[in-house]
């Protein structure tokens, strides 16, 4: 293994190539997600609300409950 300045060049190159592949996959997945949101919009769903639901589903249940309680509190305080 060739070393430059104490670095294993082949190992470094391997990391960079893996990262590049993953970035390409991430870009492809992002495009797929945008397409699904577009389909949902075409079916009459509100994309902003759908994104919020997806974000909330990723949250821990106790964090989600706390978030919803704070939102309700703020809405009541502002007469919304």
MMTF fields as JSON, N, C-alpha, C and O atoms, coordinates in Angstrom:
{
  "mmtfVersion": "1.0.0",
  "mmtfProducer": "UNKNOWN",
  "numBonds": 319,
  "numAtoms": 320,
  "numGroups": 80,
  "numChains": 1,
  "numModels": 1,
  "chainsPerModel": [1],
  "groupsPerChain": [80],
  "chainIdList": ["A"],
  "bondAtomList": [4, 2, 8, 6, 12, 10, 16, 14, 20, 18, 24, 22, 28, 26, 32, 30, 36, 34, 40, 38, 44, 42, 48, 46, 52, 50, 56, 54, 60, 58, 64, 62, 68, 66, 72, 70, 76, 74, 80, 78, 84, 82, 88, 86, 92, 90, 96, 94, 100, 98, 104, 102, 108, 106, 112, 110, 116, 114, 120, 118, 124, 122, 128, 126, 132, 130, 136, 134, 140, 138, 144, 142, 148, 146, 152, 150, 156, 154, 160, 158, 164, 162, 168, 166, 172, 170, 176, 174, 180, 178, 184, 182, 188, 186, 192, 190, 196, 194, 200, 198, 204, 202, 208, 206, 212, 210, 216, 214, 220, 218, 224, 222, 228, 226, 232, 230, 236, 234, 240, 238, 244, 242, 248, 246, 252, 250, 256, 254, 260, 258, 264, 262, 268, 266, 272, 270, 276, 274, 280, 278, 284, 282, 288, 286, 292, 290, 296, 294, 300, 298, 304, 302, 308, 306, 312, 310, 316, 314],
  "bondOrderList": [1, 1, 1, 1, 1, 1, 1, 1, 1, 1, 1, 1, 1, 1, 1, 1, 1, 1, 1, 1, 1, 1, 1, 1, 1, 1, 1, 1, 1, 1, 1, 1, 1, 1, 1, 1, 1, 1, 1, 1, 1, 1, 1, 1, 1, 1, 1, 1, 1, 1, 1, 1, 1, 1, 1, 1, 1, 1, 1, 1, 1, 1, 1, 1, 1, 1, 1, 1, 1, 1, 1, 1, 1, 1, 1, 1, 1, 1, 1],
  "groupList": [{"groupName": "UNK", "atomNameList": ["N", "CA", "C", "O"], "elementList": ["N", "C", "C", "O"], "formalChargeList": [0, 0, 0, 0], "bondAtomList": [1, 0, 2, 1, 3, 2], "bondOrderList": [1, 1, 2], "singleLetterCode": "X", "chemCompType": "L-PEPTIDE LINKING"}],
  "groupTypeList": [0, 0, 0, 0, 0, 0, 0, 0, 0, 0, 0, 0, 0, 0, 0, 0, 0, 0, 0, 0, 0, 0, 0, 0, 0, 0, 0, 0, 0, 0, 0, 0, 0, 0, 0, 0, 0, 0, 0, 0, 0, 0, 0, 0, 0, 0, 0, 0, 0, 0, 0, 0, 0, 0, 0, 0, 0, 0, 0, 0, 0, 0, 0, 0, 0, 0, 0, 0, 0, 0, 0, 0, 0, 0, 0, 0, 0, 0, 0, 0],
  "groupIdList": [1, 2, 3, 4, 5, 6, 7, 8, 9, 10, 11, 12, 13, 14, 15, 16, 17, 18, 19, 20, 21, 22, 23, 24, 25, 26, 27, 28, 29, 30, 31, 32, 33, 34, 35, 36, 37, 38, 39, 40, 41, 42, 43, 44, 45, 46, 47, 48, 49, 50, 51, 52, 53, 54, 55, 56, 57, 58, 59, 60, 61, 62, 63, 64, 65, 66, 67, 68, 69, 70, 71, 72, 73, 74, 75, 76, 77, 78, 79, 80],
  "secStructList": [7, 7, 3, 3, 6, 6, 3, 3, 2, 2, 2, 2, 2, 2, 2, 2, 2, 2, 2, 2, 2, 2, 2, 2, 2, 2, 2, 2, 2, 2, 2, 2, 2, 2, 2, 2, 2, 2, 2, 2, 2, 2, 6, 6, 7, 7, 2, 2, 2, 2, 2, 2, 2, 2, 2, 2, 2, 2, 1, 7, 2, 2, 2, 2, 2, 2, 2, 2, 2, 2, 2, 2, 2, 2, 2, 2, 2, 6, 6, 7],
  "xCoordList": [0.848, 0.0, 0.908, 1.815, 0.654, 1.45, 1.023, -0.167, 2.014, 1.719, 2.358, 3.508, 1.589, 2.087, 1.795, 0.642, 2.855, 2.668, 1.988, 1.24, 2.225, 1.63, 0.23, -0.397, -0.287, -1.632, -1.555, -0.713, -2.43, -2.547, -3.423, -4.636, -2.801, -3.493, -4.632, -5.711, -4.408, -5.464, -6.678, -7.818, -6.436, -7.552, -8.306, -9.536, -7.571, -8.195, -9.053, -10.189, -8.498, -9.23, -10.5, -11.545, -10.405, -11.561, -12.671, -13.842, -12.298, -13.296, -13.96, -15.182, -13.156, -13.689, -14.642, -15.707, -14.282, -15.146, -16.452, -17.511, -16.391, -17.613, -18.522, -19.735, -17.926, -18.719, -19.365, -20.535, -18.621, -19.175, -20.351, -21.369, -20.228, -21.334, -22.558, -23.679, -22.337, -23.458, -24.119, -25.343, -23.329, -23.89, -24.749, -25.801, -24.312, -25.108, -26.427, -27.485, -26.344, -27.56, -28.504, -29.718, -27.937, -28.745, -29.46, -30.629, -28.756, -29.368, -30.513, -31.567, -30.289, -31.34, -32.547, -33.687, -32.306, -33.411, -34.164, -35.389, -33.436, -34.086, -34.998, -36.097, -34.543, -35.374, -36.616, -37.706, -36.461, -37.611, -38.61, -39.819, -38.105, -38.986, -39.745, -40.945, -39.055, -39.739, -40.837, -41.912, -40.567, -41.564, -42.8, -43.927, -42.593, -43.724, -44.541, -45.771, -43.86, -44.59, -45.378, -46.499, -44.796, -45.499, -46.741, -47.786, -46.626, -47.785, -48.864, -50.049, -48.443, -49.409, -50.121, -51.331, -49.362, -49.963, -50.97, -52.053, -50.609, -51.507, -52.777, -53.819, -52.683, -53.846, -54.669, -55.674, -54.239, -55.027, -54.566, -55.229, -53.449, -52.954, -52.104, -51.447, -52.122, -51.315, -49.899, -49.697, -48.928, -47.556, -46.921, -46.193, -47.175, -46.605, -47.055, -46.256, -48.333, -48.875, -48.329, -48.006, -48.228, -47.682, -46.239, -45.851, -45.445, -44.054, -44.008, -43.155, -44.935, -44.985, -45.334, -44.754, -46.271, -46.656, -45.458, -45.188, -44.753, -43.581, -42.529, -41.936, -42.299, -41.331, -41.759, -40.927, -43.054, -43.553, -43.442, -43.175, -43.641, -43.539, -42.115, -41.915, -41.142, -39.749, -39.396, -38.384, -40.225, -39.939, -40.24, -41.089, -39.535, -39.83, -41.235, -41.569, -42.065, -43.434, -43.52, -44.413, -42.621, -42.689, -42.312, -42.887, -41.355, -40.999, -42.154, -42.448, -42.804, -43.942, -45.075, -45.687, -45.356, -46.425, -46.097, -46.964, -44.847, -44.435, -44.564, -45.013, -44.175, -44.279, -45.745, -46.066, -46.624, -48.042, -48.649, -49.467, -48.251, -48.763, -48.322, -49.113, -47.055, -46.566, -47.275, -47.63, -47.475, -48.172, -49.586, -50.035, -50.283, -51.634, -51.613, -52.467, -50.645, -50.529, -50.309, -50.961, -49.399, -49.113, -50.35, -50.655, -51.045, -52.236, -53.315, -53.962, -53.506, -54.491, -54.076, -54.909, -52.783, -52.29, -52.503, -52.694, -52.47, -52.626, -54.03, -54.272, -54.955, -56.349, -56.44, -57.172, -55.708, -55.763, -56.684, -56.859],
  "yCoordList": [-1.163, 0.0, 1.245, 1.361, 2.147, 3.367, 4.349, 4.569, 4.933, 5.932, 7.251, 7.307, 8.301, 9.66, 10.458, 10.617, 10.957, 11.729, 10.922, 11.485, 9.605, 8.752, 8.277, 7.578, 8.652, 8.245, 7.076, 7.058, 6.115, 5.017, 5.484, 5.632, 5.713, 6.3, 5.417, 5.921, 4.1, 3.199, 3.227, 3.201, 3.278, 3.332, 4.645, 4.666, 5.743, 7.043, 7.05, 7.524, 6.519, 6.457, 5.615, 5.954, 4.523, 3.662, 4.423, 4.314, 5.195, 5.993, 7.003, 7.152, 7.689, 8.715, 8.079, 8.635, 6.93, 6.261, 5.808, 5.93, 5.285, 4.875, 6.066, 5.988, 7.171, 8.377, 8.867, 9.249, 8.862, 9.303, 8.428, 8.946, 7.101, 6.198, 6.485, 6.533, 6.675, 6.958, 8.29, 8.403, 9.299, 10.598, 10.449, 11.08, 9.618, 9.366, 8.679, 9.029, 7.688, 7.001, 7.962, 7.912, 8.84, 9.818, 10.748, 11.08, 11.169, 12.043, 11.334, 11.92, 10.06, 9.285, 9.119, 9.24, 8.843, 8.7, 10.014, 10.021, 11.114, 12.42, 12.688, 13.217, 12.323, 12.496, 11.619, 12.052, 10.395, 9.501, 10.061, 9.994, 10.61, 11.188, 12.381, 12.521, 13.244, 14.384, 13.892, 14.487, 12.817, 12.267, 11.776, 11.994, 11.117, 10.623, 11.794, 11.753, 12.844, 14.024, 14.64, 15.11, 14.637, 15.148, 14.332, 14.884, 13.021, 12.14, 12.431, 12.493, 12.611, 12.906, 14.222, 14.337, 15.216, 16.507, 16.342, 16.926, 15.546, 15.287, 14.571, 14.696, 13.817, 13.102, 13.982, 13.535, 15.248, 16.18, 16.364, 17.056, 15.76, 15.92, 17.176, 17.579, 17.79, 18.972, 18.514, 17.85, 18.875, 18.398, 18.93, 18.196, 20.179, 20.732, 19.968, 19.672, 19.653, 18.893, 17.469, 16.915, 16.889, 15.543, 15.491, 14.546, 16.503, 16.567, 16.668, 16.061, 17.442, 17.595, 16.261, 15.912, 15.52, 14.219, 13.263, 12.564, 13.239, 12.361, 12.747, 11.876, 14.037, 14.518, 14.096, 13.691, 14.196, 13.831, 12.331, 11.907, 11.53, 10.082, 9.657, 8.612, 10.45, 10.142, 10.466, 9.994, 11.265, 11.721, 10.622, 9.758, 10.676, 9.828, 10.198, 11.383, 9.225, 9.544, 10.598, 11.444, 10.562, 11.565, 12.95, 13.948, 13.021, 14.305, 14.834, 16.029, 13.928, 14.331, 14.865, 15.881, 14.175, 14.605, 15.991, 16.862, 16.187, 17.484, 18.574, 19.682, 18.265, 19.22, 19.598, 20.775, 18.603, 18.86, 19.68, 20.567, 19.386, 20.148, 21.608, 22.514, 21.829, 23.208, 23.941, 25.112, 23.253, 23.864, 24.264, 25.368, 23.367, 23.689, 24.873, 25.756, 24.894, 25.994, 27.33, 28.325, 27.343, 28.562, 29.001, 30.191, 28.056, 28.397, 29.014, 29.988, 28.44, 28.999, 30.394, 31.295, 30.571, 31.878, 32.947, 34.121, 32.535, 33.476, 33.47, 34.075, 32.792, 32.684, 32.163, 32.708, 31.127, 30.522, 29.331, 28.695],
  "zCoordList": [0.0, 0.0, 0.0, 0.823, -0.91, -1.035, 0.05, 0.277, 0.712, 1.732, 1.347, 0.91, 1.517, 1.277, 2.528, 2.927, 3.141, 4.365, 5.448, 6.248, 5.502, 6.522, 6.176, 6.973, 4.973, 4.561, 3.586, 2.688, 3.769, 2.833, 1.678, 1.828, 0.527, -0.621, -1.109, -1.423, -1.179, -1.655, -0.728, -1.191, 0.551, 1.511, 1.39, 1.441, 1.23, 1.031, -0.229, -0.218, -1.312, -2.58, -2.425, -2.981, -1.672, -1.431, -0.705, -1.066, 0.321, 1.04, 0.114, 0.12, -0.674, -1.584, -2.592, -2.861, -3.151, -4.129, -3.496, -4.111, -2.275, -1.59, -1.334, -1.529, -0.895, -0.637, -1.925, -1.922, -3.022, -4.305, -4.717, -5.176, -4.562, -4.907, -4.051, -4.556, -2.75, -1.856, -2.184, -2.115, -2.54, -2.939, -4.189, -4.294, -5.139, -6.351, -5.996, -6.521, -5.089, -4.664, -3.951, -4.147, -3.121, -2.4, -3.373, -3.175, -4.427, -5.426, -6.139, -6.383, -6.47, -7.137, -6.22, -6.669, -4.944, -3.992, -3.804, -3.689, -3.775, -3.646, -4.828, -4.666, -6.013, -7.208, -7.12, -7.493, -6.633, -6.475, -5.472, -5.689, -4.379, -3.355, -3.922, -3.684, -4.673, -5.307, -6.247, -6.32, -6.955, -7.881, -7.121, -7.565, -5.981, -5.189, -4.655, -4.677, -4.17, -3.715, -4.872, -4.681, -6.063, -7.235, -7.546, -7.89, -7.425, -7.64, -6.605, -6.931, -5.352, -4.29, -4.57, -4.375, -5.03, -5.367, -6.503, -6.471, -7.498, -8.617, -8.188, -8.832, -7.092, -6.572, -5.635, -5.082, -5.455, -4.662, -3.22, -2.447, -2.848, -1.484, -1.377, -2.337, -0.198, 0.068, 0.434, 1.45, -0.403, -0.244, 1.037, 1.706, 1.394, 2.621, 3.848, 4.737, 3.893, 5.014, 5.005, 6.055, 3.829, 3.7, 4.194, 4.879, 3.849, 4.323, 5.847, 6.495, 6.408, 7.861, 8.523, 9.551, 7.947, 8.499, 8.464, 9.441, 7.347, 7.229, 8.266, 8.902, 8.436, 9.429, 10.842, 11.654, 11.123, 12.446, 12.689, 13.814, 11.66, 11.809, 12.163, 12.781, 11.779, 12.085, 13.529, 14.047, 14.175, 15.54, 16.556, 16.332, 17.657, 18.795, 19.286, 19.318, 19.668, 20.094, 21.2, 21.168, 22.164, 23.232, 22.709, 23.142, 21.782, 21.175, 20.331, 20.342, 19.6, 18.763, 19.626, 19.297, 20.736, 21.64, 22.216, 22.276, 22.637, 23.177, 22.113, 22.408, 20.892, 19.783, 19.542, 19.38, 19.52, 19.289, 20.43, 20.19, 21.661, 22.809, 22.745, 23.005, 22.396, 22.272, 21.138, 21.272, 20.037, 18.912, 19.313, 19.006, 19.996, 20.473, 21.433, 21.35, 22.341, 23.285, 22.565, 22.881, 21.609, 20.847, 20.048, 19.979, 19.458, 18.671, 19.56, 19.175, 20.754, 21.692, 22.132, 22.234, 22.392, 22.832, 21.771, 22.089, 20.51, 19.399, 18.817, 17.773, 19.483, 19.014, 17.59, 16.764, 17.315, 15.964, 15.954, 14.915]
}
